[in-house]
Amino acid sequence: MHVFSVDGVPAVLWTPAGDDRTGATPLIFIGHGGGQHKQHPAVQYRAERFVAAGFAVVSADIPNHGDRAPDERLNQLAGTVGDIARFQALAAEQTVPEWQAVIDAVHARIGAGPVGYWGVSAGCGLGVPFVAADPRVRAAVLGLGGASANAAVAARITVPVEFLIQWDDERVPREQSLALFDALGSVDKTLHANPGGHSDRLPEHELDSQVRFFTRHLIPTESR
């Protein structure tokens, strides 16, 4: 595990041990949820699973989380906007270039391999603009987010997507999640719905599916 910082953005990188694959290691960027941070246990758990499957994994603290200094501009917006989706859209104006710079730094270290993105809840709200903006991202796992601020941006996403819904989500109405899934411009997209609320643990079989999904889209057949 390598902890580093890019232009004041704290980040952490996990890499597979003894990776003998030819070429650069495929990379998964994990966008953590609201109230979490780059080394939150949920992030660490997924990172370890992805690393065991042959991926490098990176995560970075989003503004006002983890080791970030307080962002007074975003604090003021949070107090005046009153709409989580709109707030996330404003925050994404900052996080998209930050995450691109973090990936640049990781690629300089491990080689410029294919990139995947994983993010639900706040990681989805910030991830949709990121995936739409960065052509290096070839596949994404998104979910627990709605279309109220993201529909037009989601339409620009064309990479394969696995989309997660908690059927009893008390924070994101089911109709909003379905609308965001529908808005995605991807031809290759699948909807994964499970019972439970917003903060309930996602089923383990979904992580198994995500490992297979990223393997299929980021690791060439001859290298598996």
C-alpha positions in Angstrom: 0.0 0.0 0.0 1.4 3.4 -1.0 0.0 6.6 0.5 0.7 9.7 -1.5 -0.7 13.2 -2.4 -1.2 15.0 -5.7 -1.6 18.8 -5.5 -2.9 18.5 -2.0 -5.3 15.6 -2.7 -4.5 12.6 -0.4 -4.7 9.3 -2.1 -3.7 5.6 -1.5 -2.6 3.0 -4.0 -2.8 -0.8 -3.7 -0.9 -3.0 -6.2 -0.9 -6.8 -6.7 2.2 -8.6 -5.5 4.2 -10.6 -8.1 2.3 -9.3 -11.0 3.9 -11.0 -14.0 1.4 -9.8 -16.6 3.0 -8.1 -19.6 2.1 -4.5 -20.1 0.7 -2.0 -17.6 -1.4 -3.2 -14.7 -5.2 -2.4 -15.1 -6.3 0.2 -12.5 -9.6 0.6 -10.6 -10.4 3.9 -9.1 -12.8 3.6 -6.1 -14.8 6.7 -5.3 -15.8 6.5 -1.6 -19.1 7.3 -0.2 -20.2 10.4 1.8 -18.8 10.4 5.4 -16.1 7.9 4.4 -12.5 8.3 3.2 -9.9 6.8 1.0 -9.0 4.0 3.6 -12.4 3.4 5.0 -12.9 -0.3 5.8 -15.5 -0.6 2.9 -12.9 0.8 0.5 -10.1 -1.3 1.9 -12.2 -4.5 1.6 -13.1 -3.9 -2.0 -9.5 -2.9 -2.8 -8.2 -6.1 -1.4 -10.6 -8.2 -3.5 -9.7 -6.3 -6.7 -6.0 -6.6 -6.0 -6.3 -10.3 -5.5 -7.9 -10.5 -8.9 -4.9 -8.7 -10.5 -5.9 -5.1 -10.4 -4.2 -2.0 -9.0 -6.6 0.1 -7.0 -6.5 3.8 -6.1 -8.8 5.9 -4.0 -8.6 9.6 -3.0 -10.3 11.7 -0.3 -13.0 13.9 -1.7 -13.4 17.5 -0.4 -14.2 17.8 3.3 -13.4 14.1 3.9 -10.5 12.1 5.3 -7.3 14.1 5.4 -8.5 17.0 3.2 -8.4 20.5 4.6 -11.9 22.0 5.0 -13.2 23.6 1.8 -15.1 26.7 2.9 -16.6 27.3 -0.6 -18.2 23.8 -0.6 -19.2 24.3 3.0 -21.1 27.4 2.0 -22.7 25.7 -1.0 -23.8 22.8 1.2 -25.6 25.2 3.4 -27.3 27.1 0.6 -28.0 24.5 -2.1 -30.1 22.1 0.0 -30.1 19.5 -2.8 -27.6 16.6 -2.5 -27.6 15.9 -6.2 -27.0 19.5 -7.1 -24.2 19.8 -4.5 -22.5 16.7 -5.9 -22.6 18.2 -9.4 -20.9 21.3 -8.1 -18.4 19.3 -6.1 -17.6 17.2 -9.3 -16.3 20.4 -10.9 -13.4 20.0 -8.4 -13.1 16.3 -8.1 -13.0 15.4 -11.8 -9.7 17.2 -12.5 -8.4 16.0 -9.2 -9.1 12.4 -9.9 -7.6 12.7 -13.4 -4.4 14.1 -11.9 -4.3 11.2 -9.4 -4.6 8.7 -12.3 -1.8 10.5 -14.1 0.4 10.0 -11.1 -0.5 6.4 -10.7 0.1 5.7 -14.4 3.5 7.3 -14.1 4.3 4.8 -11.3 2.7 1.5 -12.7 2.2 2.2 -16.4 -0.8 3.5 -18.3 -3.1 0.5 -18.2 -6.9 0.4 -18.7 -9.0 2.1 -16.0 -12.2 1.1 -14.3 -14.3 3.1 -11.9 -16.3 1.9 -8.8 -18.5 4.3 -6.9 -22.0 4.2 -5.2 -23.9 6.9 -3.3 -21.6 10.0 -3.3 -19.2 7.9 -5.3 -21.9 7.7 -8.0 -22.9 11.3 -7.9 -19.2 12.3 -8.4 -18.4 9.3 -10.5 -20.9 9.9 -13.3 -19.3 13.2 -14.3 -15.8 11.6 -14.0 -16.6 8.6 -16.1 -18.3 10.8 -18.7 -15.2 13.1 -18.8 -12.3 10.7 -18.8 -11.8 8.5 -21.9 -9.4 6.3 -20.1 -12.2 4.7 -18.1 -13.4 1.6 -20.0 -15.9 0.2 -17.5 -17.8 1.4 -14.4 -19.8 0.1 -11.5 -22.2 2.8 -10.3 -25.3 2.9 -8.2 -27.3 4.2 -5.2 -27.7 7.5 -7.0 -30.4 9.3 -8.9 -30.9 11.2 -12.1 -32.0 14.6 -10.7 -28.7 16.3 -11.5 -26.9 13.6 -13.6 -29.3 12.6 -16.5 -27.7 14.8 -19.2 -24.2 13.9 -18.1 -25.1 10.2 -17.8 -26.1 10.2 -21.4 -22.5 10.8 -22.4 -21.4 7.6 -20.7 -21.0 4.8 -23.3 -18.7 2.3 -21.5 -20.1 -0.9 -20.0 -21.8 -0.3 -16.6 -23.0 -2.4 -13.8 -25.6 -0.4 -11.9 -26.7 -1.2 -8.3 -30.0 -0.3 -6.7 -31.1 -1.0 -3.1 -34.8 -1.6 -3.6 -35.8 -0.1 -0.3 -33.4 2.9 -0.5 -34.8 5.6 1.9 -32.4 8.3 0.6 -32.6 7.8 -3.2 -36.2 7.1 -4.4 -36.3 4.0 -6.6 -37.7 5.9 -9.5 -34.7 8.3 -9.5 -32.3 5.4 -9.5 -34.1 3.7 -12.4 -34.2 7.1 -14.2 -30.4 7.4 -13.9 -29.9 3.8 -15.2 -32.2 4.6 -18.1 -30.3 7.8 -18.8 -26.9 6.1 -19.2 -25.8 6.1 -22.8 -24.2 2.7 -22.6 -25.5 -0.1 -24.8 -23.8 -2.6 -22.4 -25.4 -1.9 -19.1 -27.0 -4.2 -16.5 -29.3 -3.4 -13.5 -28.6 -5.2 -10.2 -31.3 -4.7 -7.7 -31.3 -6.1 -4.2 -33.6 -5.6 -1.1 -32.3 -3.3 1.6 -31.8 0.3 2.5 -29.2 2.8 1.4 -26.7 2.0 4.1 -27.2 -1.7 4.2 -24.3 -3.9 3.2 -24.4 -4.9 -0.5 -24.6 -8.6 -1.0 -21.2 -10.4 -1.4 -22.3 -11.9 -4.7 -22.4 -8.3 -6.2 -18.6 -7.9 -5.4 -18.0 -11.3 -7.1 -19.9 -10.0 -10.1 -17.9 -6.8 -10.2 -14.6 -8.7 -10.1 -15.8 -10.7 -13.2 -17.1 -7.5 -14.8 -13.8 -5.6 -14.5 -11.8 -8.7 -15.5 -13.9 -9.1 -18.6 -13.5 -5.4 -19.7 -10.0 -4.5 -18.4 -7.8 -7.6 -18.6 -7.1 -9.0 -22.1 -8.1 -12.7 -22.5 -4.5 -13.8 -23.2 -3.4 -12.3 -19.9 -5.9 -14.0 -17.6 
